[in-house]
Amino acid sequence: PDLTGHEKFGLGNVKYNISRIHVTAVELPSASISLLPGSGIKLVIGNASLTIDMNWNIRTWMFKDSGRGTVHISKVFVTAIFSTLLDNPGPTSISLTSCRTTSGDIDIKLNGKS
């Protein structure tokens, strides 16, 4: 979905819109899934990266600009634990018990008219 909003900075408001968000690359060089006896599943993803392309525009009382942008997030580490209810008579259900995510580097490139 598009991201639209405004923020107050100094002497005025900044209105922004980020649209046409598109994930162009995902790399998962290190990923593993293991069973946790009696409790569920552990997912570990290490050193992952993600690249996103988008359109952006910004408007203030003084100027406006728009263009294309790319965001590259790298050194992403995720550890998630899912619990399962196996002895339930209905369908097996899975719920997220805990999740920890860290990212090391974020590179943002904005190309605009200004």
Secondary structure, DSSP 8 states (H G I E B T S, - for coil): --EEEEEEETTEEEEEEEEEEEEEEEE-SEEEEEEETTTEEEEEEEEEEEEEEEEEEEE-SS-EEEEEEEEEEEEEEEEEEEEEE-S-SSS-EEEEEEEEEE--EEEEEEEE--
